[in-house]
Amino acid sequence: MVSDDTYIMFQALTSWTSPFTGVDKVTSGNPATGIELGYTNYEARYYELYISDIDNESLWNDMRTWSTVLLNEQ
C-alpha cells in the first residue's frame, strides 16, 4: 500500500461550510466527511482545512473526534 512508503495528504480546495467552488462539491457541509473518506479509504493522516470550517463551532465535536483518532496514530 502506498501509505506504507509515503505520506498521503488531503487538501480541501474549498470550504465545506462556505464553498466558493459550488455547494454541490461538498454537500455534507462537514469536513469530517472528507477526513473520514481519506482515513478509511487511503489511510491519510494529514488534512488541510479552511479556517471558516475550523472556526465553525457546530463542527467542533466531529473535528475533536478526528483529532483524537489522528493523534493516536502517531
VEXDREN-2710 file (C-alpha; in Angstrom, 1 decimal):
% VEXDREN-2710
k/r/px/py/pz
1/MET/0.0/0.0/0.0
2/VAL/1.2/3.5/-0.8
3/SER/0.8/4.7/2.7
4/ASP/3.4/2.2/3.9
5/ASP/6.0/4.1/1.8
6/THR/5.0/7.7/1.9
7/TYR/2.6/10.2/3.4
8/ILE/-0.8/10.9/1.8
9/MET/-2.2/14.4/2.2
10/PHE/-5.7/15.7/1.5
11/GLN/-6.2/19.3/0.8
12/ALA/-9.6/20.9/0.7
13/LEU/-10.0/23.0/-2.4
14/THR/-12.9/24.9/-0.9
15/SER/-14.5/25.5/2.4
16/TRP/-17.0/22.8/3.5
17/THR/-19.3/25.3/5.3
18/SER/-18.9/28.2/2.8
19/PRO/-17.9/26.6/-0.5
20/PHE/-16.8/29.0/-3.2
21/THR/-16.5/26.4/-5.9
22/GLY/-20.1/25.2/-5.7
23/VAL/-22.2/23.8/-2.9
24/ASP/-22.7/20.5/-4.9
25/LYS/-18.9/19.8/-4.3
26/VAL/-19.3/19.4/-0.5
27/THR/-22.9/18.5/0.1
28/SER/-22.4/17.3/3.7
29/GLY/-21.1/20.7/4.7
30/ASN/-18.8/19.0/7.2
31/PRO/-15.1/18.5/6.7
32/ALA/-15.2/15.4/8.9
33/THR/-16.8/13.7/5.9
34/GLY/-13.6/14.3/3.9
35/ILE/-11.4/13.3/6.8
36/GLU/-13.3/10.0/7.2
37/LEU/-13.1/9.2/3.5
38/GLY/-9.3/9.9/3.4
39/TYR/-8.6/8.0/6.5
40/THR/-10.8/5.0/5.8
41/ASN/-10.0/4.6/2.1
42/TYR/-6.4/5.9/1.8
43/GLU/-5.1/5.8/5.4
44/ALA/-4.4/9.5/5.1
45/ARG/-3.1/11.2/8.3
46/TYR/-2.7/14.8/7.2
47/TYR/-5.5/17.2/6.2
48/GLU/-5.5/20.8/5.3
49/LEU/-8.8/22.7/6.0
50/TYR/-10.1/26.2/5.7
51/ILE/-10.3/28.5/8.7
52/SER/-14.0/29.0/8.2
53/ASP/-14.6/25.3/8.7
54/ILE/-12.3/25.1/11.8
55/ASP/-14.0/28.2/13.3
56/ASN/-17.5/26.7/12.8
57/GLU/-18.5/25.7/16.3
58/SER/-21.2/23.3/15.1
59/LEU/-18.3/21.1/13.7
60/TRP/-16.1/21.1/16.7
61/ASN/-17.3/17.7/18.2
62/ASP/-16.6/15.9/14.9
63/MET/-13.3/17.7/14.5
64/ARG/-12.2/16.8/18.0
65/THR/-13.1/13.2/17.4
66/TRP/-11.0/13.1/14.3
67/SER/-8.2/14.9/16.0
68/THR/-8.1/12.2/18.7
69/VAL/-8.1/9.5/16.1
70/LEU/-5.3/11.0/14.0
71/LEU/-3.1/12.0/17.0
72/ASN/-3.3/8.4/18.3
73/GLU/-1.9/7.1/15.0
74/GLN/1.5/8.7/15.7
END
